[in-house]
């Protein structure tokens, strides 16, 4: 309001000023499920901010290495495509109002790898019979993340373990076997302790020559007939396919 010495007066328009000393309030910040299972779960993130003069709300999702996955302004869902790396994700909520009051809160989402490795056997094929006691067992391991080790299971017992795995290409174990029938498979474990086993196969090591029994004619046989039926019986410890 103002006036001069001649009694003239005037006034401005009325303006309002609001003093806001209160930061926004987080009434809901829910991550479900948590922890999550890598390559399995969808994750929902729901949040509600309360303030009379709310200005901006952001939720930032970061990979375990802290690079950004996404920035969101409303409730959202993370899929296995988003959660492509097992580990500890950070989900940070930021809100401010028109007076400049801010609030932040960070929750962590542990993403577990529950997918077991895949193990495919190569040579030798199932039911192989060989005269070589030194056998190379081939297998190919593959995992969504990393295979940490693979073990040869020979005759239902752990035999050798390989801790230097090359994924998606053939790896191998070399073993000297005794004569006989042996079963084998390969177990692989990834960095998150998920374990899987291949099929079982059978290999036979045959180190003995076939045995031959002569049946007829007997030794020093004399005959007046010029047609002789030579008869013998072959036997082998393992192989049913014997050529005489």
Backbone as JSON, one array per atom type, in Angstrom:
{
  "sequence": "XXXXXXXXXXXXXXXXXXXXXXXXXXXXXXXXXXXXXXXXXXXXXXXXXXXXXXXXXXXXXXXXXXXXXXXXXXXXXXXXXXXXXXXXXXXXXXXXXXXXXXXXXXXXXXXXXXXXXXXXXXXXXXXXXXXXXXXXXXXXXXXXXXXXXXXXXXXXXXXXXXXXXXXXXXXXXXXXXXXXXXXXXXXXXXXXXXXXXXXXXXXXXXXXXXXXXXXXXXXXXXXXXXXXXXXXXXXXXXXXXXXX",
  "N": [[0.87, -1.18, 0.0], [0.43, 2.24, -0.72], [0.67, 5.87, -0.36], [0.45, 9.4, -1.22], [1.39, 12.86, -0.35], [-0.8, 14.35, -1.01], [-2.96, 12.81, -0.5], [-3.51, 10.8, -2.28], [-3.76, 7.33, -2.99], [-2.69, 3.91, -3.4], [-2.57, 0.37, -4.27], [-0.94, -2.8, -4.64], [-1.53, -5.95, -6.42], [-2.63, -8.86, -4.54], [-0.37, -11.22, -3.33], [0.5, -14.67, -2.64], [2.62, -16.47, -0.44], [4.06, -19.55, 0.19], [5.46, -21.34, 2.79], [7.35, -24.1, 2.79], [8.7, -26.56, 4.51], [8.91, -29.25, 4.59], [9.95, -32.41, 3.51], [9.15, -34.55, 0.7], [7.19, -37.55, 1.28], [7.81, -41.01, 1.45], [5.53, -43.33, 0.97], [5.17, -45.83, -0.03], [7.36, -48.29, -1.18], [8.11, -50.83, -2.88], [9.6, -53.89, -3.78], [9.19, -56.74, -5.56], [9.38, -60.19, -6.5], [11.93, -60.37, -3.96], [14.92, -61.71, -2.79], [15.6, -62.15, -6.36], [15.26, -64.51, -9.08], [17.6, -65.27, -11.45], [17.05, -65.26, -14.96], [14.48, -66.18, -14.59], [12.44, -64.9, -12.92], [9.96, -62.25, -13.19], [10.18, -58.91, -12.04], [8.44, -56.69, -10.0], [8.18, -53.22, -9.37], [6.91, -51.01, -7.19], [5.84, -47.78, -6.17], [4.95, -45.03, -4.04], [4.62, -41.59, -3.58], [4.14, -39.02, -1.27], [3.16, -35.69, -1.11], [2.25, -32.28, -0.85], [3.1, -30.53, -2.76], [4.4, -31.84, -4.87], [7.03, -32.3, -7.24], [8.9, -33.78, -8.96], [9.49, -37.24, -9.61], [11.65, -39.97, -9.63], [12.91, -43.2, -10.45], [15.79, -44.97, -10.41], [17.42, -47.67, -11.89], [20.15, -49.8, -11.48], [22.79, -51.85, -12.82], [24.8, -54.53, -11.32], [27.43, -53.56, -11.71], [27.01, -50.9, -11.55], [26.29, -49.41, -13.79], [23.61, -47.92, -15.7], [20.42, -49.41, -15.85], [17.71, -48.65, -16.3], [15.61, -45.69, -16.19], [12.85, -44.6, -14.4], [9.56, -43.23, -14.12], [7.12, -44.0, -13.25], [5.32, -46.79, -11.74], [6.83, -49.96, -12.45], [7.99, -52.88, -14.34], [10.57, -55.28, -14.19], [12.12, -57.49, -16.38], [13.51, -60.8, -17.16], [15.13, -60.12, -19.31], [15.99, -57.54, -18.7], [17.31, -58.08, -16.29], [19.93, -59.21, -16.73], [22.37, -59.95, -15.72], [23.59, -61.78, -13.11], [23.69, -60.79, -9.66], [24.03, -57.93, -7.41], [21.66, -55.59, -7.71], [21.01, -52.07, -7.72], [18.3, -50.08, -6.72], [17.17, -47.0, -6.9], [15.3, -44.45, -5.42], [14.16, -41.21, -6.06], [12.84, -38.08, -5.12], [11.42, -34.81, -5.4], [10.07, -31.61, -4.29], [8.24, -28.57, -5.19], [9.38, -26.62, -3.65], [11.93, -27.36, -3.39], [12.63, -29.27, -1.55], [13.94, -32.49, -0.94], [13.94, -36.11, -1.19], [15.51, -39.25, -0.84], [15.91, -42.75, -1.44], [17.38, -45.94, -1.34], [17.09, -49.23, -2.43], [18.13, -52.68, -2.55], [18.45, -55.26, -4.93], [18.94, -58.56, -5.04], [19.95, -60.68, -7.48], [19.69, -63.91, -8.35], [21.33, -66.68, -9.93], [19.66, -69.36, -11.1], [19.66, -71.2, -13.04], [20.72, -74.3, -14.19], [23.88, -75.58, -15.51], [24.29, -76.78, -18.89], [25.16, -79.95, -20.11], [26.7, -81.72, -22.6], [27.49, -84.8, -23.97], [30.28, -85.98, -25.88], [32.38, -87.96, -27.87], [33.55, -91.04, -26.3], [30.95, -92.85, -28.08], [27.84, -94.18, -26.77], [27.89, -97.52, -25.46], [30.29, -98.29, -26.62], [32.95, -100.43, -27.68], [36.31, -101.04, -27.11], [39.8, -101.72, -27.77], [41.73, -100.2, -26.69], [43.17, -99.08, -23.79], [43.57, -96.5, -22.89], [41.52, -93.83, -22.69], [39.82, -91.07, -24.07], [37.54, -88.87, -22.87], [35.05, -86.87, -24.11], [33.27, -83.79, -23.67], [30.81, -81.16, -23.73], [30.35, -78.21, -22.09], [27.9, -75.73, -21.11], [26.63, -72.6, -20.05], [24.39, -70.04, -18.76], [25.77, -68.11, -17.44], [28.6, -68.64, -16.04], [30.53, -71.61, -16.14], [32.07, -73.21, -13.5], [33.41, -75.57, -12.77], [33.91, -79.0, -13.83], [33.22, -82.48, -13.45], [34.36, -85.76, -13.98], [32.4, -88.58, -13.78], [32.99, -91.76, -13.02], [32.13, -95.06, -13.17], [30.19, -94.59, -11.21], [31.51, -92.99, -9.37], [33.27, -90.02, -8.4], [35.9, -89.06, -10.48], [37.88, -87.42, -11.97], [38.42, -83.86, -11.86], [37.87, -80.88, -13.6], [38.94, -77.61, -13.48], [39.36, -75.59, -15.19], [37.51, -74.4, -17.43], [36.34, -74.37, -20.74], [33.82, -72.82, -22.31], [31.01, -73.96, -24.26], [32.45, -75.31, -26.17], [34.15, -78.4, -27.05], [35.45, -80.06, -24.21], [37.72, -82.2, -22.34], [38.48, -85.33, -20.65], [41.19, -87.5, -19.88], [41.71, -90.89, -19.34], [43.12, -93.9, -18.02], [41.9, -97.11, -18.33], [40.88, -100.2, -16.84], [40.43, -103.59, -18.03], [37.11, -104.37, -18.85], [33.62, -103.53, -18.2], [32.53, -100.23, -18.13], [30.82, -97.43, -16.72], [30.04, -94.0, -17.48], [29.77, -90.45, -16.91], [29.29, -86.85, -16.9], [29.47, -84.25, -14.56], [28.63, -80.83, -14.1], [29.25, -77.63, -12.59], [28.14, -74.31, -11.97], [29.13, -70.82, -11.37], [27.35, -70.05, -9.45], [26.76, -72.23, -8.03], [24.92, -73.96, -9.13], [24.15, -77.16, -10.33], [24.47, -79.71, -12.77], [23.94, -82.81, -14.51], [25.18, -84.92, -17.07], [23.9, -87.36, -19.46], [24.17, -90.94, -18.76], [26.7, -93.1, -19.98], [28.0, -96.13, -21.45], [31.07, -97.85, -21.67], [33.2, -100.35, -22.97], [36.16, -101.99, -22.23], [38.22, -104.07, -23.92], [40.7, -106.21, -23.67], [41.55, -108.73, -24.13], [42.3, -111.47, -26.3], [40.12, -113.35, -28.53], [38.94, -116.65, -27.64], [39.45, -119.9, -29.03], [37.96, -122.93, -29.7], [38.62, -126.03, -31.07], [36.46, -128.29, -32.56], [35.86, -130.36, -34.41], [37.49, -131.76, -37.24], [38.97, -134.17, -34.96], [42.31, -134.26, -33.58], [44.75, -135.81, -35.66], [42.9, -137.13, -37.21], [41.56, -139.59, -39.34], [40.2, -140.21, -42.53], [38.12, -141.6, -45.08], [36.63, -140.09, -46.68], [36.32, -137.35, -48.86], [35.22, -134.93, -48.19], [35.23, -132.73, -45.66], [33.91, -131.54, -42.65], [34.82, -128.83, -41.01], [34.73, -127.83, -37.75], [34.34, -125.4, -35.23], [34.41, -123.49, -32.11], [34.15, -120.18, -31.28], [34.9, -117.88, -28.61], [34.48, -114.86, -26.7], [35.38, -112.41, -24.28], [33.81, -110.09, -24.25], [32.98, -109.08, -26.8], [30.46, -109.67, -29.15], [30.59, -109.83, -31.81], [32.45, -111.59, -33.71], [34.93, -112.33, -36.01], [35.89, -115.04, -37.99]],
  "CA": [[0.0, 0.0, 0.0], [1.2, 3.49, -0.73], [-0.1, 7.11, -0.56], [1.3, 10.59, -1.28], [1.01, 13.92, 0.57], [-2.09, 14.9, -1.42], [-4.02, 11.86, -0.16], [-3.69, 9.74, -3.29], [-3.25, 6.03, -2.5], [-2.8, 2.78, -4.34], [-2.05, -0.89, -3.73], [-0.67, -3.86, -5.63], [-2.33, -7.16, -6.24], [-2.25, -9.69, -3.39], [0.35, -12.45, -3.64], [0.63, -15.63, -1.55], [3.9, -17.18, -0.3], [3.93, -20.75, 1.02], [6.7, -21.84, 3.38], [7.29, -25.57, 2.82], [9.93, -27.09, 5.09], [8.75, -30.7, 4.72], [10.32, -33.19, 2.33], [8.15, -35.56, 0.31], [7.16, -38.77, 2.09], [7.68, -42.27, 0.71], [4.55, -44.16, 1.66], [5.29, -47.2, -0.55], [8.5, -48.59, -2.04], [8.07, -52.3, -2.77], [10.24, -54.66, -4.85], [8.72, -58.12, -5.37], [9.99, -60.76, -5.3], [13.32, -60.01, -3.68], [15.75, -61.72, -4.01], [15.02, -62.64, -7.6], [15.98, -65.62, -9.71], [18.09, -64.93, -12.78], [16.42, -65.96, -16.09], [13.26, -66.86, -14.15], [11.4, -64.04, -12.38], [9.69, -60.84, -13.45], [10.23, -58.13, -10.81], [7.61, -55.48, -10.01], [8.61, -52.14, -8.47], [5.79, -50.08, -6.95], [6.2, -46.72, -5.23], [3.99, -43.93, -3.88], [5.21, -40.43, -2.91], [3.12, -38.08, -0.76], [3.58, -34.3, -0.87], [1.27, -31.34, -1.39], [3.69, -29.74, -3.84], [5.36, -32.72, -5.53], [7.53, -31.79, -8.51], [9.49, -34.81, -9.82], [9.79, -38.53, -8.98], [12.42, -40.84, -10.52], [13.51, -44.42, -9.9], [16.92, -45.38, -11.25], [17.83, -49.06, -11.7], [21.54, -49.97, -11.93], [23.4, -53.17, -12.81], [25.79, -54.69, -10.23], [28.61, -52.71, -11.95], [26.49, -49.54, -11.36], [25.78, -48.77, -15.0], [22.16, -47.76, -15.61], [19.5, -50.28, -16.57], [16.58, -47.83, -16.75], [15.12, -44.63, -15.32], [11.4, -44.74, -14.47], [8.77, -42.22, -13.41], [5.9, -44.65, -12.75], [5.54, -48.19, -11.39], [7.35, -50.65, -13.62], [8.35, -54.3, -14.22], [11.84, -55.71, -14.75], [12.03, -58.85, -16.9], [14.84, -61.43, -17.27], [15.94, -59.39, -20.3], [16.63, -56.45, -17.96], [18.16, -58.63, -15.23], [20.74, -60.14, -17.53], [23.62, -60.26, -15.03], [23.37, -62.06, -11.68], [24.41, -59.92, -8.74], [23.27, -57.03, -6.56], [21.19, -54.4, -8.41], [20.53, -50.98, -6.85], [17.08, -49.41, -7.19], [17.21, -45.76, -6.13], [14.12, -43.6, -5.56], [14.42, -39.78, -5.82], [11.65, -37.23, -5.29], [11.55, -33.44, -4.87], [8.86, -30.8, -4.44], [8.48, -27.28, -5.83], [10.17, -25.78, -2.75], [13.31, -27.84, -3.41], [12.87, -30.34, -0.58], [14.16, -33.77, -1.63], [14.08, -37.34, -0.42], [16.07, -40.37, -1.62], [15.99, -44.05, -0.76], [17.92, -46.98, -2.22], [16.93, -50.63, -2.06], [18.99, -53.56, -3.35], [17.8, -56.46, -5.45], [19.9, -59.62, -5.32], [19.47, -61.53, -8.58], [20.39, -65.2, -8.29], [21.32, -67.56, -11.11], [19.15, -70.69, -10.72], [19.66, -72.08, -14.22], [21.89, -75.19, -14.16], [24.6, -75.71, -16.78], [23.96, -77.86, -19.81], [26.35, -80.78, -20.39], [26.47, -82.63, -23.72], [28.62, -85.72, -24.15], [30.77, -86.27, -27.23], [32.93, -89.31, -27.92], [33.05, -92.16, -27.11], [29.51, -93.08, -28.11], [27.34, -95.17, -25.82], [28.11, -98.94, -25.77], [31.53, -98.47, -27.39], [33.92, -101.45, -27.28], [37.62, -100.67, -27.63], [40.95, -102.47, -27.25], [42.68, -99.22, -26.16], [42.84, -98.8, -22.39], [43.61, -95.06, -22.68], [40.29, -93.31, -23.28], [39.58, -89.64, -23.95], [36.11, -88.59, -22.75], [34.75, -85.51, -24.55], [31.99, -83.23, -23.23], [30.68, -79.73, -24.02], [29.55, -77.52, -21.07], [27.39, -74.41, -21.48], [25.84, -72.02, -18.98], [24.01, -68.66, -19.02], [26.75, -67.21, -16.84], [29.93, -69.26, -16.16], [30.77, -72.92, -15.53], [33.29, -73.12, -12.69], [34.15, -76.83, -12.79], [33.22, -80.21, -14.31], [33.8, -83.69, -12.88], [34.08, -87.05, -14.63], [31.87, -89.62, -12.89], [33.37, -93.04, -13.62], [31.63, -96.18, -12.36], [29.4, -94.01, -10.12], [32.37, -92.27, -8.43], [34.02, -88.89, -8.96], [37.23, -89.51, -10.89], [38.72, -86.25, -12.23], [37.71, -82.59, -11.92], [38.51, -79.83, -14.4], [38.58, -76.28, -13.0], [39.61, -74.63, -16.28], [36.46, -74.78, -18.36], [36.08, -73.58, -21.94], [32.39, -73.01, -22.54], [30.4, -74.12, -25.58], [33.32, -76.08, -27.06], [34.49, -79.67, -26.4], [36.5, -80.26, -23.21], [37.93, -83.65, -22.26], [39.25, -86.02, -19.61], [41.89, -88.69, -20.37], [41.79, -91.86, -18.24], [43.5, -95.28, -18.33], [40.9, -97.99, -17.76], [41.14, -101.64, -16.81], [39.51, -104.36, -18.85], [35.79, -104.54, -18.26], [32.54, -102.62, -18.59], [32.57, -99.03, -17.29], [29.85, -96.38, -17.04], [30.6, -92.67, -17.26], [28.97, -89.25, -17.15], [30.01, -85.64, -16.49], [28.72, -83.26, -13.79], [29.19, -79.47, -14.17], [28.73, -76.66, -11.61], [28.44, -72.94, -12.36], [29.64, -69.97, -10.3], [26.32, -69.87, -8.43], [26.61, -73.56, -7.43], [23.93, -74.79, -9.82], [24.83, -78.35, -10.83], [23.71, -80.56, -13.68], [24.66, -84.0, -14.94], [24.89, -85.42, -18.41], [23.43, -88.74, -19.51], [25.14, -91.99, -18.49], [27.08, -93.94, -21.11], [28.76, -97.34, -21.13], [32.2, -98.18, -22.54], [33.81, -101.63, -22.64], [37.58, -102.15, -22.58], [38.44, -105.49, -24.22], [42.14, -106.37, -23.89], [41.84, -110.17, -24.29], [41.98, -112.05, -27.6], [39.09, -114.39, -28.47], [39.36, -118.04, -27.43], [38.93, -120.77, -30.09], [37.96, -124.36, -29.41], [38.4, -126.86, -32.27], [35.55, -129.38, -32.23], [35.97, -131.46, -35.38], [37.9, -133.12, -36.85], [39.92, -134.3, -33.87], [43.7, -134.36, -34.02], [45.14, -137.07, -36.32], [41.69, -137.78, -37.75], [41.7, -140.28, -40.64], [38.89, -140.35, -43.17], [38.11, -142.02, -46.48], [35.73, -139.19, -47.37], [37.09, -136.15, -49.19], [34.52, -133.72, -47.71], [35.4, -132.65, -44.2], [33.25, -130.41, -41.99], [35.64, -128.28, -39.93], [33.81, -127.2, -36.79], [35.01, -124.8, -34.08], [33.6, -122.58, -31.3], [34.88, -119.01, -30.77], [34.31, -117.15, -27.48], [35.18, -113.63, -26.35], [34.89, -111.9, -23.0], [32.88, -108.97, -24.37], [32.49, -108.78, -28.13], [29.65, -110.73, -29.75], [30.87, -109.83, -33.24], [33.77, -112.2, -33.9], [35.17, -112.8, -37.38], [36.84, -116.15, -38.03]],
  "C": [[0.9, 1.22, 0.0], [0.26, 4.7, -0.89], [0.88, 8.29, -0.61], [0.74, 11.67, -0.37], [-0.3, 14.6, 0.2], [-3.24, 13.93, -1.17], [-4.31, 10.82, -1.21], [-3.08, 8.44, -2.76], [-3.45, 4.94, -3.56], [-2.27, 1.52, -3.66], [-1.84, -1.88, -4.87], [-1.71, -4.95, -5.5], [-1.84, -7.91, -5.01], [-1.52, -10.93, -3.91], [0.46, -13.32, -2.4], [2.02, -16.26, -1.58], [3.67, -18.36, 0.65], [5.31, -21.17, 1.51], [6.56, -23.35, 3.55], [8.64, -26.08, 3.29], [9.94, -28.62, 5.16], [9.1, -31.41, 3.42], [9.19, -34.13, 1.95], [8.28, -36.82, 1.17], [6.99, -39.98, 1.19], [6.71, -43.16, 1.5], [4.56, -45.6, 1.16], [6.53, -47.28, -1.44], [8.72, -50.1, -1.95], [8.69, -52.93, -4.01], [9.88, -56.12, -4.61], [8.9, -58.94, -6.64], [11.44, -60.3, -5.15], [13.83, -60.93, -2.58], [15.04, -62.36, -5.19], [15.86, -63.77, -8.17], [16.31, -65.26, -11.16], [17.48, -65.85, -13.83], [15.1, -66.64, -15.69], [12.14, -65.89, -13.8], [11.21, -62.75, -13.17], [9.66, -60.13, -12.1], [9.33, -56.91, -10.96], [8.14, -54.49, -8.98], [7.47, -51.14, -8.38], [6.21, -49.04, -5.92], [5.11, -45.64, -5.22], [4.66, -42.83, -3.07], [4.09, -39.48, -2.51], [3.74, -36.71, -0.52], [2.54, -33.38, -1.51], [1.78, -30.62, -2.63], [4.73, -30.57, -4.6], [5.76, -32.18, -6.9], [7.98, -32.92, -9.44], [9.76, -36.06, -9.01], [10.48, -39.4, -10.01], [12.89, -42.07, -9.76], [14.56, -44.9, -10.88], [17.33, -46.81, -10.88], [19.23, -49.23, -12.28], [21.97, -51.43, -11.84], [24.36, -53.3, -11.61], [27.06, -53.86, -10.44], [28.26, -51.23, -11.92], [26.21, -48.78, -12.65], [24.26, -48.84, -14.99], [21.42, -48.78, -16.46], [18.36, -49.45, -17.16], [16.3, -46.74, -15.73], [13.6, -44.57, -15.5], [10.73, -43.65, -13.65], [7.46, -42.76, -12.86], [6.26, -46.09, -12.37], [5.95, -48.98, -12.63], [7.69, -52.11, -13.29], [9.7, -54.53, -14.88], [11.71, -57.18, -15.17], [13.42, -59.48, -16.9], [15.73, -60.78, -18.32], [16.67, -58.24, -19.63], [17.64, -56.97, -16.94], [19.09, -59.67, -15.84], [22.05, -60.55, -16.87], [23.3, -60.58, -13.58], [24.22, -61.13, -10.81], [23.47, -58.99, -8.0], [22.94, -55.75, -7.33], [20.78, -53.35, -7.38], [19.33, -50.32, -7.52], [16.9, -48.18, -6.31], [16.01, -44.88, -6.46], [14.5, -42.16, -5.18], [13.13, -39.01, -6.04], [11.97, -35.84, -4.74], [10.22, -32.7, -5.05], [9.23, -29.43, -5.0], [9.28, -26.33, -4.96], [11.63, -26.23, -2.7], [13.63, -28.85, -2.33], [12.99, -31.68, -1.33], [14.17, -34.93, -0.65], [14.62, -38.42, -1.35], [16.05, -41.63, -0.76], [16.47, -45.09, -1.77], [17.67, -48.36, -1.62], [17.78, -51.48, -3.01], [18.25, -54.84, -3.7], [18.88, -57.47, -5.79], [19.3, -60.57, -6.35], [20.32, -62.79, -8.6], [20.29, -65.93, -9.63], [20.85, -68.94, -10.65], [19.17, -71.66, -11.89], [20.9, -72.97, -14.2], [22.6, -75.22, -15.5], [24.02, -76.84, -17.62], [25.24, -78.63, -20.15], [25.98, -81.78, -21.48], [27.7, -83.49, -23.92], [28.97, -85.86, -25.62], [31.21, -87.72, -27.32], [33.51, -89.72, -26.58], [31.53, -92.3, -27.02], [29.12, -94.14, -27.09], [27.55, -96.58, -26.37], [29.29, -99.16, -26.71], [32.35, -99.61, -26.8], [35.26, -101.11, -27.91], [38.71, -101.51, -27.0], [41.98, -101.53, -26.63], [42.28, -98.86, -24.73], [42.9, -97.32, -22.06], [42.45, -94.42, -23.44], [40.2, -91.81, -23.03], [38.06, -89.41, -23.96], [35.85, -87.11, -23.09], [33.37, -85.07, -24.06], [32.0, -81.73, -23.55], [29.79, -79.09, -22.95], [29.09, -76.16, -21.57], [26.49, -73.9, -20.37], [25.5, -70.58, -19.34], [25.03, -67.69, -18.45], [28.15, -67.81, -16.99], [29.94, -70.62, -15.48], [32.09, -72.86, -14.77], [34.1, -74.41, -12.71], [33.28, -77.96, -13.31], [33.97, -81.43, -13.8], [33.39, -84.91, -13.69], [33.6, -88.04, -13.58], [32.1, -90.96, -13.59], [32.97, -94.16, -12.68], [31.0, -95.67, -11.06], [30.24, -93.31, -9.05], [33.06, -91.11, -9.14], [35.44, -89.33, -9.26], [38.2, -88.35, -11.07], [37.85, -85.0, -12.28], [38.53, -81.57, -12.68], [38.01, -78.47, -13.92], [38.85, -75.2, -14.04], [38.69, -75.0, -17.43], [36.41, -73.81, -19.54], [34.65, -73.86, -22.37], [32.03, -73.12, -24.01], [31.33, -74.74, -26.61], [33.7, -77.37, -26.33], [35.65, -79.53, -25.41], [36.7, -81.76, -23.08], [38.65, -84.06, -20.99], [39.94, -87.22, -20.27], [42.14, -89.62, -19.19], [42.27, -93.2, -18.79], [42.56, -96.23, -17.59], [41.37, -99.44, -17.78], [40.14, -102.34, -17.72], [38.19, -104.53, -18.12], [34.81, -103.52, -18.78], [32.52, -101.45, -17.6], [31.43, -98.09, -17.71], [30.46, -95.02, -16.72], [29.58, -91.58, -17.57], [29.82, -88.07, -16.69], [29.05, -84.72, -15.74], [29.41, -81.91, -13.91], [28.48, -78.55, -13.18], [29.1, -75.26, -12.07], [28.87, -72.12, -11.14], [28.63, -69.72, -9.19], [25.89, -71.21, -7.83], [25.42, -74.33, -7.96], [24.67, -75.94, -10.49], [23.9, -79.14, -11.74], [24.59, -81.71, -14.14], [24.25, -84.37, -16.35], [24.2, -86.78, -18.32], [24.54, -89.69, -19.08], [25.42, -92.76, -19.78], [27.92, -95.11, -20.62], [29.87, -97.52, -22.15], [32.82, -99.48, -22.05], [35.25, -101.65, -23.13], [37.86, -103.64, -22.71], [39.91, -105.66, -24.6], [42.52, -107.82, -24.17], [41.43, -110.64, -25.68], [40.86, -113.08, -27.46], [39.72, -115.77, -28.21], [38.69, -118.92, -28.49], [39.06, -122.22, -29.65], [37.66, -125.13, -30.69], [37.56, -128.08, -31.87], [35.74, -130.6, -33.14], [36.63, -130.95, -36.64], [38.89, -133.09, -35.69], [41.32, -134.42, -34.44], [44.0, -135.76, -34.57], [43.94, -137.84, -36.84], [42.0, -138.37, -39.13], [40.33, -140.49, -41.24], [39.07, -140.79, -44.61], [37.21, -141.14, -47.33], [36.48, -137.88, -47.63], [36.36, -134.85, -48.85], [34.56, -133.71, -46.19], [34.7, -131.4, -43.67], [34.13, -129.96, -40.82], [34.74, -127.47, -39.01], [34.6, -126.66, -35.59], [34.07, -123.84, -33.36], [34.47, -121.42, -30.82], [34.14, -118.37, -29.58], [35.16, -115.91, -27.2], [34.56, -113.08, -25.07], [33.77, -110.86, -23.16], [32.22, -108.86, -25.74], [31.68, -109.95, -28.68], [29.87, -110.79, -31.26], [32.31, -110.29, -33.47], [33.87, -112.71, -35.33], [36.23, -113.89, -37.37], [37.17, -116.47, -39.5]]
}
